[in-house]
């Protein structure tokens, strides 16, 4: 069942253009760890996610961003995470430390989106993303992509979509 949920949300991300090829990853928390997409997996394909424990070594099949997911789950009560590479959000992140949506949905759901630094797969990105998601649902890693968190994969997906839409509006309106 979990692999079907991952596939369903992955297809939404792909159809909306929020991920390309095998970019991005997703996870769902459980007791003592979490399930995460496999490294190199296409998010719109049915592949069984890999279980990563809360501590210790991660299976080598786990996404290279497992450190971020682990850090977020340690720091915040979120139950699911989506990491995507939405083009407009990545472009908007290049020259600012905070994005303030001007569209109505963005303003309601994420009045301020922090932008943090960190190289993919490192402890630094894990620390920065976890810190930003302690009090919110969306963060953008400069030049890399979004990490969104919620109670479910669907909720995290919605935050991903909202962030991309808000950044697209800002770029098209010339405000960024």
Backbone bond lengths (Angstrom), bond angles and torsions (degrees), N, CA, C in turn:
res aa  C-N    CA-C-N  psi(-1)  N-CA   C-N-CA  omega(-1)  CA-C   N-CA-C  phi
1 X - - - 1.451 - - 1.526 111.56 -
2 X 1.337 116.94 -41.75 1.454 119.53 -178.79 1.524 111.15 -62.76
3 X 1.335 116.88 -38.67 1.459 119.06 179.03 1.533 110.95 -64.63
4 X 1.330 118.31 -30.69 1.468 121.35 176.27 1.532 111.24 -68.97
5 X 1.329 115.71 -38.96 1.469 120.15 178.15 1.533 110.00 -65.28
6 X 1.310 116.96 -44.32 1.461 121.22 177.38 1.530 110.04 -59.66
7 X 1.326 116.86 -45.11 1.463 121.20 -179.58 1.529 111.07 -63.03
8 X 1.334 117.23 -44.82 1.466 121.56 -178.16 1.530 111.33 -61.02
9 X 1.324 116.75 -48.10 1.465 120.56 179.46 1.529 110.07 -68.96
10 X 1.323 117.39 -38.90 1.467 121.01 177.15 1.515 112.13 -59.39
11 X 1.329 116.91 -39.19 1.464 120.58 177.71 1.522 111.22 -65.00
12 X 1.324 116.87 -40.06 1.473 120.02 177.04 1.528 110.53 -61.64
13 X 1.322 116.20 -45.16 1.471 120.48 179.77 1.522 110.62 -60.61
14 X 1.324 116.61 -42.84 1.461 121.25 -178.36 1.531 111.31 -68.54
15 X 1.322 117.28 -46.06 1.469 121.60 -179.11 1.528 111.16 -60.81
16 X 1.335 116.18 -37.78 1.465 120.55 -179.80 1.524 112.77 -79.19
17 X 1.321 117.37 -5.19 1.458 120.25 -179.31 1.514 113.32 76.65
18 X 1.316 117.19 23.03 1.461 121.13 -178.88 1.524 112.30 -86.62
19 X 1.330 116.02 -15.60 1.460 122.55 172.89 1.519 107.50 -138.43
20 X 1.296 116.30 156.57 1.454 121.31 175.54 1.513 108.60 -132.19
21 X 1.307 115.95 153.19 1.474 121.97 178.69 1.523 109.59 46.35
22 X 1.326 116.45 -126.38 1.459 119.66 -179.69 1.529 111.56 -108.94
23 X 1.332 116.36 33.48 1.464 121.27 178.32 1.524 109.33 -81.15
24 X 1.306 116.86 151.03 1.451 122.40 173.69 1.517 112.93 90.28
25 X 1.332 114.00 171.48 1.456 121.35 179.37 1.520 109.50 -162.33
26 X 1.320 115.54 166.69 1.462 122.32 -179.30 1.522 108.34 -143.33
27 X 1.330 114.85 155.76 1.466 118.77 174.68 1.522 110.37 -149.08
28 X 1.341 113.87 158.22 1.461 122.64 175.32 1.518 107.22 -133.93
29 X 1.316 114.93 130.31 1.459 122.02 -178.02 1.530 111.00 -76.55
30 X 1.334 115.77 146.36 1.455 121.29 169.57 1.530 107.61 -141.21
31 X 1.302 117.40 -178.39 1.463 120.86 -178.81 1.528 109.98 -64.07
32 X 1.316 116.17 120.83 1.453 120.91 176.03 1.509 116.40 81.31
33 X 1.330 117.75 7.93 1.459 119.74 179.38 1.512 111.70 169.31
34 X 1.329 115.73 -152.43 1.463 120.95 -179.80 1.524 109.24 -158.51
35 X 1.320 114.39 158.95 1.459 122.11 174.60 1.524 107.56 -101.58
36 X 1.323 117.49 133.07 1.457 122.62 -177.32 1.532 109.64 -134.40
37 X 1.312 115.07 153.89 1.460 119.47 177.69 1.530 109.80 -63.17
38 X 1.311 114.37 156.35 1.458 120.86 -179.56 1.527 110.63 -77.13
39 X 1.307 116.85 152.16 1.450 120.96 176.43 1.529 109.07 -61.48
40 X 1.313 115.92 133.87 1.456 121.28 179.16 1.514 115.16 76.28
41 X 1.327 118.05 4.27 1.470 120.73 -177.50 1.529 111.04 -75.34
42 X 1.310 115.34 145.44 1.462 121.39 170.97 1.523 107.07 -81.99
43 X 1.321 117.09 125.65 1.456 120.02 -174.03 1.524 113.26 -67.63
44 X 1.330 117.68 -20.86 1.462 119.88 -179.05 1.526 112.96 -92.80
45 X 1.315 117.57 9.22 1.473 122.03 178.87 1.526 109.36 -110.37
46 X 1.306 115.95 150.86 1.469 119.31 178.62 1.517 109.22 -82.30
47 X 1.312 114.20 107.92 1.458 121.58 174.17 1.510 107.06 -135.93
48 X 1.298 117.71 134.74 1.461 120.89 -179.31 1.526 109.41 -63.51
49 X 1.340 116.90 128.61 1.467 118.93 176.48 1.532 110.48 -68.52
50 X 1.307 115.84 164.63 1.464 123.59 -177.80 1.528 108.34 -103.38
51 X 1.320 116.57 139.32 1.474 119.18 177.27 1.518 109.62 -88.82
52 X 1.336 114.52 131.18 1.463 122.18 178.26 1.527 107.58 -117.58
53 X 1.324 118.28 128.24 1.468 119.87 178.98 1.531 111.05 -73.51
54 X 1.334 115.76 159.38 1.471 120.80 179.04 1.522 113.00 -59.66
55 X 1.320 117.61 -27.60 1.467 121.56 -179.40 1.525 108.74 -140.06
56 X 1.312 114.94 161.83 1.458 119.86 177.82 1.509 112.43 89.66
57 X 1.304 114.85 -168.76 1.455 121.25 -176.90 1.522 111.62 -71.55
58 X 1.324 114.96 145.57 1.461 121.44 174.34 1.517 108.14 -95.67
59 X 1.326 117.09 148.07 1.469 118.97 174.88 1.526 110.19 -59.03
60 X 1.319 117.50 144.46 1.468 120.11 -177.12 1.518 112.23 -64.78
61 X 1.331 118.73 -19.06 1.463 122.32 178.60 1.529 112.12 -76.93
62 X 1.331 117.80 -14.54 1.464 121.74 -177.48 1.520 110.88 -68.53
63 X 1.315 115.80 148.69 1.463 121.08 176.29 1.524 110.41 -50.16
64 X 1.317 115.95 145.70 1.470 120.71 179.05 1.527 111.87 -65.63
65 X 1.318 117.77 -14.66 1.469 121.09 178.35 1.525 112.44 -92.73
66 X 1.334 118.13 16.08 1.464 120.27 -179.60 1.525 112.02 -57.04
67 X 1.345 117.50 -30.18 1.469 120.62 -179.99 1.529 111.06 -61.26
68 X 1.327 116.25 -39.98 1.470 120.42 179.15 1.522 109.26 -63.66
69 X 1.311 117.24 -49.16 1.461 121.29 -177.98 1.534 110.03 -60.32
70 X 1.311 116.71 -44.90 1.472 121.06 179.59 1.527 110.43 -60.94
71 X 1.314 117.32 -44.79 1.468 120.64 -178.97 1.531 111.38 -64.82
72 X 1.325 117.10 -41.78 1.471 119.89 178.68 1.520 110.08 -62.44
73 X 1.310 118.30 -45.54 1.466 120.87 -179.13 1.529 111.82 -64.33
74 X 1.317 117.66 -30.11 1.477 120.69 176.09 1.525 111.49 -71.09
75 X 1.330 116.23 -35.00 1.459 121.91 -171.30 1.525 115.24 -93.27
76 X 1.324 117.68 -23.60 1.465 120.42 -170.73 1.533 110.37 -138.85
77 X 1.332 116.77 160.14 1.467 120.49 -177.40 1.528 114.93 -81.66
78 X 1.318 118.20 9.20 1.463 121.13 -177.63 1.529 111.05 -60.84
79 X 1.342 115.69 151.11 1.464 122.04 -178.63 1.529 112.86 -111.40
80 X 1.345 117.02 -13.01 1.469 120.31 -178.46 1.525 109.64 -150.18
81 X 1.337 115.69 149.50 1.475 122.02 -178.85 1.521 108.76 -136.41
82 X 1.335 115.35 138.95 1.463 122.24 171.84 1.520 107.48 -122.59
83 X 1.320 116.10 128.28 1.467 121.93 173.48 1.520 107.15 -114.23
84 X 1.336 116.04 120.43 1.461 121.62 -178.04 1.523 109.85 -130.36
85 X 1.323 114.96 174.75 1.464 121.69 -179.47 1.531 109.95 -126.16
86 X 1.340 117.62 58.96 1.465 119.59 -178.85 1.527 111.01 -67.37
87 X 1.301 116.24 127.76 1.465 123.01 -170.44 1.533 112.69 -58.72
88 X 1.326 117.89 -47.78 1.465 120.07 -177.11 1.526 111.77 -68.57
89 X 1.320 116.71 -36.78 1.464 119.95 177.65 1.527 110.46 -66.37
90 X 1.317 117.15 -41.49 1.463 120.32 177.82 1.531 109.50 -63.11
91 X 1.337 117.64 -45.97 1.468 121.05 179.25 1.527 111.01 -61.12
92 X 1.327 116.87 -42.25 1.468 120.60 -179.09 1.526 111.70 -66.12
93 X 1.319 117.55 -26.23 1.468 121.19 -176.23 1.520 114.09 -77.91
94 X 1.322 117.63 -11.82 1.459 120.10 -170.08 1.521 114.56 -67.82
95 X 1.323 117.66 -30.59 1.468 119.93 -172.31 1.530 114.54 -126.11
96 X 1.322 118.09 21.43 1.464 119.35 -178.49 1.522 110.73 -148.18
97 X 1.322 115.52 161.31 1.465 120.88 177.98 1.522 112.35 -104.56
98 X 1.332 115.99 -11.36 1.453 120.30 178.11 1.523 108.81 -150.99
99 X 1.299 115.42 139.59 1.463 120.96 179.08 1.522 107.30 -114.34
100 X 1.325 116.13 128.38 1.459 121.93 -179.97 1.533 108.88 -113.96
101 X 1.324 116.63 101.74 1.468 120.13 -179.54 1.526 112.42 -58.74
102 X 1.333 115.73 145.29 1.471 120.99 177.70 1.530 111.61 -110.23
103 X 1.326 117.71 -10.77 1.466 120.35 177.35 1.532 109.45 -79.65
104 X 1.327 116.65 158.46 1.464 120.33 -173.83 1.531 113.03 -63.45
105 X 1.334 118.26 -45.22 1.456 120.03 -179.13 1.528 111.45 -65.96
106 X 1.319 115.46 -45.18 1.458 119.36 177.72 1.511 111.64 -60.72
107 X 1.328 116.58 -43.54 1.459 120.58 179.49 1.520 112.91 -61.58
108 X 1.335 116.28 -36.71 1.473 120.14 179.74 1.522 112.24 -75.92
109 X 1.329 116.74 -44.52 1.464 120.49 -172.11 1.525 114.50 -90.34
110 X 1.323 116.90 -24.39 1.473 119.65 -178.92 1.522 109.79 -154.44
111 X 1.324 117.53 74.01 1.461 119.68 -176.58 1.531 114.61 -60.49
112 X 1.315 116.67 -21.46 1.466 121.09 176.45 1.529 108.23 -145.28
113 X 1.321 116.05 125.28 1.467 121.23 178.63 1.528 107.80 -111.35
114 X 1.334 117.50 113.87 1.463 119.20 178.96 1.527 111.47 -71.56
115 X 1.317 114.61 148.84 1.465 122.40 174.77 1.525 106.13 -117.22
116 X 1.334 116.49 126.37 1.458 121.53 -178.51 1.523 110.04 -123.12
117 X 1.315 115.20 167.44 1.458 121.08 179.91 1.525 109.82 -106.60
118 X 1.314 115.38 164.76 1.463 121.16 175.15 1.509 110.87 149.67
119 X 1.313 115.92 140.01 1.457 120.83 177.43 1.525 109.68 -80.89
120 X 1.330 117.42 140.86 1.465 121.28 179.85 1.527 112.53 -53.05
121 X 1.336 115.13 138.56 1.456 121.26 175.33 1.513 116.14 77.78
122 X 1.354 118.11 8.36 1.465 120.79 -176.34 1.531 111.79 -105.32
123 X 1.317 114.83 164.34 1.461 120.23 175.10 1.530 111.20 -65.91
124 X 1.320 117.20 -31.54 1.469 120.81 -179.14 1.529 111.00 -64.13
125 X 1.316 117.84 -46.05 1.463 119.76 178.17 1.533 109.45 -63.52
126 X 1.322 117.46 -38.85 1.465 121.41 179.24 1.525 110.59 -60.74
127 X 1.316 116.34 -46.73 1.469 121.60 179.88 1.529 110.94 -62.85
128 X 1.313 117.66 -45.95 1.467 121.36 -177.41 1.525 112.66 -67.35
129 X 1.320 117.02 -42.58 1.465 120.81 179.82 1.529 109.97 -67.52
130 X 1.322 117.29 -45.76 1.471 120.17 179.69 1.527 110.90 -59.82
131 X 1.322 116.89 -41.32 1.462 120.06 178.37 1.520 112.22 -61.73
132 X 1.325 116.04 -41.65 1.470 120.31 -179.30 1.522 111.96 -70.73
133 X 1.326 117.62 -32.13 1.470 120.26 -177.42 1.529 113.25 -88.29
134 X 1.336 117.54 -0.48 1.468 120.09 175.10 1.519 111.08 -58.43
135 X 1.319 115.62 -41.34 1.460 119.48 -175.62 1.512 113.87 -115.29
136 X 1.313 118.02 13.68 1.457 119.40 -176.97 1.510 112.21 -153.38
137 X 1.328 114.65 -170.23 1.459 121.02 -176.56 1.526 113.68 -119.89
138 X 1.338 117.57 -12.15 1.472 120.42 -174.81 1.522 109.88 -136.42
139 X 1.320 115.59 137.34 1.457 122.53 169.40 1.523 106.71 -143.77
140 X 1.321 116.02 148.03 1.467 120.78 174.70 1.520 107.63 -115.73
141 X 1.315 116.29 130.91 1.460 121.14 173.61 1.521 106.45 -89.54
142 X 1.323 115.44 122.95 1.464 122.06 -174.54 1.531 111.64 -49.58
143 X 1.327 114.43 122.24 1.450 120.65 176.55 1.521 115.30 71.42
144 X 1.317 117.29 6.56 1.472 119.69 -174.05 1.529 113.21 -122.46
145 X 1.321 117.97 -56.01 1.453 119.22 -178.81 1.509 113.30 158.95
146 X 1.321 114.82 -177.03 1.459 121.79 -177.92 1.526 110.98 -95.18
147 X 1.321 114.72 149.84 1.455 123.50 164.57 1.516 104.93 -124.46
148 X 1.319 115.80 123.30 1.460 120.82 179.44 1.514 108.51 -125.37
149 X 1.335 115.36 150.24 1.456 119.71 -176.05 1.515 110.58 -138.70
150 X 1.324 115.03 150.07 1.455 120.45 178.82 1.512 111.38 -164.42
151 X 1.316 114.53 -167.26 1.469 120.82 179.41 1.517 111.80 -76.01
152 X 1.332 116.33 -26.84 1.466 122.46 -178.06 1.521 109.18 -139.66
153 X 1.327 116.34 167.06 1.467 119.82 173.93 1.527 110.37 -62.52
154 X 1.328 117.41 -37.04 1.466 120.60 178.34 1.523 111.01 -60.00
155 X 1.322 116.90 -45.05 1.463 119.91 179.61 1.531 110.69 -64.14
156 X 1.319 117.37 -43.72 1.462 120.38 178.23 1.530 110.65 -62.80
157 X 1.325 117.11 -39.37 1.468 121.32 175.77 1.531 110.75 -59.99
158 X 1.328 117.32 -45.00 1.472 120.98 179.83 1.522 110.27 -58.64
159 X 1.329 117.42 -44.07 1.467 119.97 178.06 1.529 111.65 -62.83
160 X 1.317 117.15 -35.96 1.461 120.52 176.23 1.524 110.19 -62.22
161 X 1.309 116.29 -47.16 1.464 122.14 -179.96 1.526 111.28 -62.82
162 X 1.323 117.16 -43.18 1.467 122.17 179.26 1.525 110.28 -61.92
163 X 1.329 117.05 -44.08 1.466 120.40 -179.84 1.523 111.08 -61.37
164 X 1.334 116.94 -44.88 1.463 120.35 -179.87 1.525 111.01 -64.58
165 X 1.307 116.70 -44.35 1.470 121.30 -179.57 1.534 109.96 -61.38
166 X 1.334 117.00 -45.42 1.463 121.35 -179.84 1.533 111.24 -61.63
167 X 1.312 116.48 -42.16 1.471 120.24 179.49 1.524 111.16 -68.91
168 X 1.317 117.29 -36.25 1.465 120.97 177.42 1.535 109.97 -63.42
169 X 1.324 116.92 -44.31 1.477 121.16 178.05 1.529 110.09 -61.09
170 X 1.313 117.48 -45.86 1.464 120.99 -179.81 1.534 111.05 -61.51
171 X 1.304 117.83 -43.20 1.467 120.82 -179.58 1.519 111.32 -69.50
172 X 1.334 118.02 -43.16 1.463 120.71 -179.81 1.537 112.55 -67.93
173 X 1.317 116.40 -29.98 1.466 120.29 179.70 1.529 112.38 -83.79
174 X 1.322 116.75 -5.51 1.464 120.63 179.61 1.514 113.65 78.73
175 X 1.305 117.91 13.83 1.475 121.26 -179.04 1.511 113.06 -85.27
176 X 1.308 116.23 -8.19 1.479 120.05 174.83 1.516 108.57 -126.15
